[in-house]
């Protein structure tokens, strides 16, 4: 009997990628996450994975490999999603953030494990940073063929518009493709889903007293502002007396909106939701008002739009869980990428060793 493909999840966060990879048959052996609350969330949902709760820069890849009783070259997939805030369009001018160097920390793990495939996910802005080219050069020097493309989560059936850079590298010649979605077998591709469909589905599945189906409590003034936003509307539909001063100063020449254009917007039920950010239940920070109700999205609703299952458990206070949700890799996107990795490797005749996943 063929053993399951093996994976390690670096910068795992709350476990969205691990969940997606596990859903398509990967045995995720280990993960690394330095955030206390995110690490506890990960443990609650993936208790069988060896989790290293520490700064990855203080972790010796060789020790990890030996603790896993894994020989070099045995690992199928190394997945990494380094912190991306420094590369985000929301953080212009901050590309010298020392956390940006974490992109290159992955190289030591790749060299130690020599996985069959590497999957790196980040914001598109990473491509503009010199560290991206350095990462690609190092991968090629280790014998990896690689492809990079920008995708949107809704192309994988996720009910959310979320543009991400995906880098796939393999120890073999990868098939040519214009879009990584082409690697996903047609029989396992998800159909497009709108935000309204996903929220309706969640409503049927939620228990009566789900502890995370709660939303940010707003002041009376903010509640009035939310109530004044019509279905499919935004802050531009607010009466003059409800407009915020900061919004009027965010206009460019000729009164053209320059920034904060999504603030106090409703999620459009007939479209994919906007990107779930680290403030994804805060109406002042984006189009995060419920499609029809006069409130922001609940934490559970935001997690559902990130395609976490309704039973997923969370740890930490409200703000921490909101950040964990916004930072996560959408589960269904990780599923699709995992399927693409497997299909790509199998297409070239790669075979998984038949021995137990935890033996030499």
C-alpha positions as CSV (number, residue, x, y, z in Angstrom):
1,X,0.0,0.0,0.0
2,X,1.4,3.4,-1.0
3,X,2.1,5.7,1.9
4,X,0.5,9.2,2.1
5,X,2.5,12.1,0.7
6,X,4.3,13.9,3.5
7,X,4.3,17.7,4.2
8,X,5.7,20.3,6.6
9,X,3.9,23.6,7.1
10,X,6.2,26.6,7.8
11,X,4.6,29.8,9.1
12,X,1.5,27.8,9.7
13,X,-0.6,30.4,11.4
14,X,-4.0,29.0,12.5
15,X,-3.7,26.0,10.2
16,X,-5.6,26.9,7.1
17,X,-3.0,25.4,4.7
18,X,-2.6,22.3,6.9
19,X,-6.3,21.8,6.9
20,X,-6.5,22.0,3.1
21,X,-3.5,19.7,2.6
22,X,-4.9,17.1,5.0
23,X,-8.2,17.3,3.2
24,X,-6.6,16.0,0.0
25,X,-4.5,13.2,1.6
26,X,-1.3,14.8,2.9
27,X,0.1,13.6,6.1
28,X,1.3,16.9,7.7
29,X,4.2,15.9,10.0
30,X,5.3,19.2,11.5
31,X,4.5,22.9,11.5
32,X,6.2,26.0,12.8
33,X,4.3,29.0,14.2
34,X,5.7,31.7,16.6
35,X,2.4,33.4,17.5
36,X,1.0,32.1,20.9
37,X,-2.7,32.3,20.0
38,X,-2.3,31.0,16.5
39,X,-0.2,28.1,17.8
40,X,-2.9,27.2,20.3
41,X,-5.5,27.4,17.6
42,X,-3.4,25.1,15.5
43,X,-3.0,22.6,18.3
44,X,-6.8,22.5,19.0
45,X,-7.4,21.5,15.4
46,X,-4.3,19.5,14.5
47,X,-3.3,17.7,17.7
48,X,-1.3,15.0,15.9
49,X,1.1,17.4,14.1
50,X,4.4,18.2,15.8
51,X,4.2,21.9,16.3
52,X,7.3,24.1,17.0
53,X,6.0,27.2,18.7
54,X,9.0,29.4,18.3
55,X,10.7,31.9,16.0
56,X,11.7,29.9,12.9
57,X,15.1,31.6,12.9
58,X,16.0,29.8,16.2
59,X,15.0,26.4,14.8
60,X,17.6,24.1,13.4
61,X,16.1,22.3,10.3
62,X,18.5,19.3,11.0
63,X,17.0,18.8,14.4
64,X,13.5,18.9,13.0
65,X,14.4,16.3,10.4
66,X,16.0,14.0,12.9
67,X,13.1,14.3,15.3
68,X,10.7,13.3,12.5
69,X,12.9,10.3,11.7
70,X,12.9,11.5,8.1
71,X,15.7,11.0,5.7
72,X,16.7,13.8,3.3
73,X,14.6,13.6,0.1
74,X,11.7,11.7,1.7
75,X,9.5,14.7,2.2
76,X,6.9,15.3,-0.5
77,X,6.1,19.0,0.1
78,X,7.4,21.9,2.1
79,X,4.9,24.7,2.3
80,X,5.7,28.2,3.5
81,X,3.7,31.4,3.8
82,X,6.2,33.9,5.4
83,X,4.8,37.0,7.0
84,X,3.7,39.2,4.1
85,X,2.8,42.6,5.6
86,X,6.1,44.1,4.5
87,X,5.4,43.2,0.9
88,X,1.7,44.3,0.9
89,X,0.4,47.2,-1.0
90,X,-1.0,48.5,2.3
91,X,2.5,48.9,3.6
92,X,4.2,50.9,0.9
93,X,7.7,52.0,1.8
94,X,8.2,49.3,4.4
95,X,10.1,46.8,2.4
96,X,13.1,46.9,4.7
97,X,11.1,45.3,7.5
98,X,13.4,42.7,9.0
99,X,10.5,40.2,8.9
100,X,10.8,40.3,5.1
101,X,14.1,38.3,5.4
102,X,12.0,35.4,6.7
103,X,11.3,34.6,3.0
104,X,14.9,33.4,2.8
105,X,14.8,31.4,6.0
106,X,12.9,28.8,4.0
107,X,16.1,28.0,2.1
108,X,17.7,26.3,5.0
109,X,14.7,23.9,5.4
110,X,14.6,23.2,1.7
111,X,18.3,22.4,1.7
112,X,18.0,20.1,4.8
113,X,14.9,18.2,3.7
114,X,15.3,18.3,-0.1
115,X,11.5,17.9,-0.6
116,X,10.1,16.7,-3.9
117,X,8.1,20.0,-4.1
118,X,8.1,23.4,-2.5
119,X,5.0,25.6,-2.3
120,X,5.4,29.3,-1.3
121,X,2.4,31.6,-1.0
122,X,2.5,35.3,-0.4
123,X,1.2,38.7,-1.6
124,X,2.0,39.7,-5.2
125,X,4.2,42.5,-4.0
126,X,6.9,40.0,-3.0
127,X,7.8,39.8,-6.7
128,X,9.0,43.4,-6.6
129,X,11.5,42.7,-3.8
130,X,15.1,41.6,-4.5
131,X,14.7,38.7,-2.0
132,X,12.2,37.1,-4.3
133,X,14.8,36.8,-7.1
134,X,17.3,35.6,-4.6
135,X,14.9,32.9,-3.4
136,X,14.3,31.7,-7.0
137,X,18.0,31.7,-7.7
138,X,18.7,29.6,-4.6
139,X,16.0,27.1,-5.5
140,X,17.4,26.7,-9.0
141,X,20.9,26.2,-7.6
142,X,19.5,23.3,-5.6
143,X,18.1,21.6,-8.7
144,X,14.5,22.8,-8.6
145,X,12.4,23.8,-11.6
146,X,9.9,26.4,-10.6
147,X,6.9,28.4,-11.8
148,X,5.4,31.5,-10.3
149,X,2.0,33.0,-10.9
150,X,-0.5,35.4,-9.4
151,X,-3.8,33.8,-8.6
152,X,-7.1,34.8,-7.0
153,X,-8.7,32.6,-4.4
154,X,-12.1,32.7,-6.1
155,X,-10.5,30.8,-9.1
156,X,-10.3,27.8,-6.8
157,X,-13.9,28.0,-5.6
158,X,-13.2,30.2,-2.6
159,X,-16.0,32.7,-2.1
160,X,-13.5,35.5,-1.8
161,X,-11.4,37.8,-4.1
162,X,-7.9,37.3,-2.7
163,X,-4.9,37.8,-5.0
164,X,-1.8,35.8,-4.0
165,X,1.5,34.9,-5.5
166,X,2.1,31.2,-5.7
167,X,5.5,29.7,-6.3
168,X,5.7,26.0,-7.1
169,X,9.1,24.3,-7.3
170,X,9.9,20.7,-7.9
171,X,12.9,18.3,-8.1
172,X,11.9,17.5,-11.7
173,X,10.8,19.3,-14.8
174,X,7.3,20.8,-14.1
175,X,4.7,20.7,-16.8
176,X,4.1,23.9,-18.6
177,X,1.0,25.9,-17.6
178,X,-0.3,29.4,-17.9
179,X,-2.2,29.2,-14.6
180,X,-1.5,26.8,-11.7
181,X,-5.2,26.0,-11.7
182,X,-4.6,23.9,-14.8
183,X,-2.7,21.4,-12.6
184,X,-5.8,20.7,-10.6
185,X,-7.7,17.6,-12.0
186,X,-11.0,18.7,-13.5
187,X,-12.9,16.1,-11.5
188,X,-11.8,17.8,-8.2
189,X,-12.2,21.4,-9.2
190,X,-14.7,23.4,-7.1
191,X,-17.5,25.4,-8.7
192,X,-17.5,29.2,-8.1
193,X,-19.3,30.3,-5.0
194,X,-20.7,33.7,-3.9
195,X,-20.4,35.2,-0.5
196,X,-24.1,34.9,-0.1
197,X,-24.1,31.2,-0.9
198,X,-21.4,30.6,1.6
199,X,-23.0,32.5,4.4
200,X,-26.4,30.8,3.7
201,X,-24.6,27.4,3.9
202,X,-23.0,28.4,7.2
203,X,-26.3,29.5,8.6
204,X,-27.7,26.0,8.1
205,X,-24.6,24.4,9.8
206,X,-24.1,26.5,12.8
207,X,-25.1,25.3,16.2
208,X,-27.5,27.7,18.1
209,X,-24.8,29.1,20.5
210,X,-21.6,29.0,18.5
211,X,-19.1,31.0,20.6
212,X,-17.4,32.6,17.5
213,X,-20.5,33.7,15.8
214,X,-20.2,37.1,17.3
215,X,-19.4,40.5,15.8
216,X,-17.5,43.6,16.8
217,X,-19.6,45.8,19.1
218,X,-19.9,49.3,17.7
219,X,-20.7,52.7,19.2
220,X,-24.1,54.2,18.6
221,X,-22.7,56.5,15.9
222,X,-21.1,53.6,14.1
223,X,-24.3,51.5,14.4
224,X,-26.2,54.3,12.8
225,X,-23.7,54.6,10.0
226,X,-23.9,50.9,9.3
227,X,-27.7,51.0,9.2
228,X,-27.5,53.8,6.7
229,X,-25.5,51.8,4.2
230,X,-27.9,50.2,1.7
231,X,-27.6,46.6,0.4
232,X,-24.6,46.5,-2.0
233,X,-23.7,50.0,-0.8
234,X,-20.6,51.7,0.7
235,X,-19.6,54.8,2.5
236,X,-20.3,56.8,-0.6
237,X,-24.0,56.1,0.0
238,X,-24.0,57.7,3.4
239,X,-25.7,61.0,4.0
240,X,-23.4,64.0,4.2
241,X,-23.9,64.3,8.0
242,X,-22.6,60.8,8.5
243,X,-19.5,61.1,6.3
244,X,-16.3,60.9,8.2
245,X,-13.8,63.8,8.1
246,X,-11.0,61.4,7.3
247,X,-12.9,60.3,4.2
248,X,-13.1,63.8,2.8
249,X,-9.3,64.2,3.3
250,X,-8.7,60.9,1.5
251,X,-9.8,62.5,-1.8
252,X,-7.4,63.2,-4.7
253,X,-7.5,65.9,-7.3
254,X,-11.0,66.7,-8.4
255,X,-12.6,64.9,-5.5
256,X,-11.6,61.5,-6.8
257,X,-11.4,58.9,-4.0
258,X,-7.7,58.1,-3.2
259,X,-7.9,55.6,-0.4
260,X,-10.3,54.0,2.1
261,X,-12.8,53.5,-0.7
262,X,-14.0,50.2,0.7
263,X,-14.6,51.5,4.2
264,X,-18.1,50.9,5.5
265,X,-19.1,48.8,2.5
266,X,-21.4,45.8,2.6
267,X,-20.4,42.4,1.4
268,X,-22.2,41.8,-1.9
269,X,-24.1,38.6,-1.6
270,X,-24.1,37.8,-5.4
271,X,-20.3,38.2,-5.7
272,X,-17.2,36.7,-4.0
273,X,-16.4,38.6,-0.9
274,X,-13.5,41.0,-0.7
275,X,-10.2,39.9,0.8
276,X,-10.5,39.0,4.4
277,X,-7.8,41.1,6.0
278,X,-6.6,41.2,9.6
279,X,-9.5,43.6,10.3
280,X,-12.1,41.5,8.4
281,X,-14.9,42.1,10.9
282,X,-14.3,45.8,11.3
283,X,-16.7,47.9,9.1
284,X,-14.5,51.0,9.2
285,X,-11.6,49.0,7.7
286,X,-13.2,47.6,4.5
287,X,-16.4,46.1,2.9
288,X,-17.0,44.0,6.0
289,X,-20.7,44.8,6.8
290,X,-23.0,41.9,6.6
291,X,-24.9,41.7,3.2
292,X,-28.3,42.4,4.7
293,X,-28.0,42.7,8.5
294,X,-26.9,46.0,10.2
295,X,-23.7,44.7,11.7
296,X,-20.2,43.7,10.7
297,X,-19.4,40.1,9.8
298,X,-19.0,37.7,12.7
299,X,-15.7,36.0,13.3
300,X,-17.3,32.7,12.3
301,X,-18.6,34.2,9.1
302,X,-15.2,35.7,8.2
303,X,-13.6,32.3,8.9
304,X,-16.2,30.7,6.7
305,X,-15.4,33.0,3.8
306,X,-11.8,31.8,4.4
307,X,-13.4,28.3,3.9
308,X,-12.6,27.0,7.4
309,X,-15.1,24.4,8.4
310,X,-17.8,25.6,10.8
311,X,-16.4,23.3,13.5
312,X,-13.0,24.9,13.5
313,X,-11.9,25.9,16.9
314,X,-10.1,29.2,17.8
315,X,-8.0,30.5,20.7
316,X,-7.4,34.0,21.8
317,X,-9.3,37.2,22.3
318,X,-11.5,38.8,19.6
319,X,-8.8,40.9,18.0
320,X,-6.4,38.0,17.9
321,X,-8.8,35.6,16.3
322,X,-9.7,38.3,13.7
323,X,-6.0,38.6,12.8
324,X,-5.6,34.8,12.7
325,X,-8.5,34.6,10.2
326,X,-7.2,37.4,8.0
327,X,-3.7,35.9,7.9
328,X,-4.8,32.4,7.0
329,X,-4.4,30.6,3.7
330,X,-8.0,29.8,2.5
331,X,-8.6,26.1,3.2
332,X,-10.0,25.4,-0.3
333,X,-7.2,27.2,-2.0
334,X,-4.7,25.0,-0.1
335,X,-6.7,22.0,-1.2
336,X,-6.5,22.9,-4.8
337,X,-2.8,23.7,-4.6
338,X,-2.2,20.4,-2.9
339,X,-4.0,18.6,-5.6
340,X,-2.0,20.4,-8.2
341,X,1.3,19.4,-6.5
342,X,0.3,15.8,-6.4
343,X,-1.0,15.7,-10.0
344,X,2.2,17.5,-11.2
345,X,4.5,15.0,-9.5
346,X,2.6,11.9,-10.5
347,X,2.4,13.1,-14.1
348,X,6.2,12.9,-14.2
349,X,6.3,9.4,-12.7
350,X,7.2,10.4,-9.1
351,X,6.3,7.7,-6.6
352,X,5.9,7.9,-2.9
353,X,8.0,5.5,-0.9
354,X,5.9,2.7,0.5
355,X,7.3,2.7,4.0
356,X,5.8,4.3,7.0
357,X,5.9,8.1,7.1
358,X,7.9,8.1,10.3
359,X,10.7,5.8,9.4
360,X,14.1,6.3,7.7
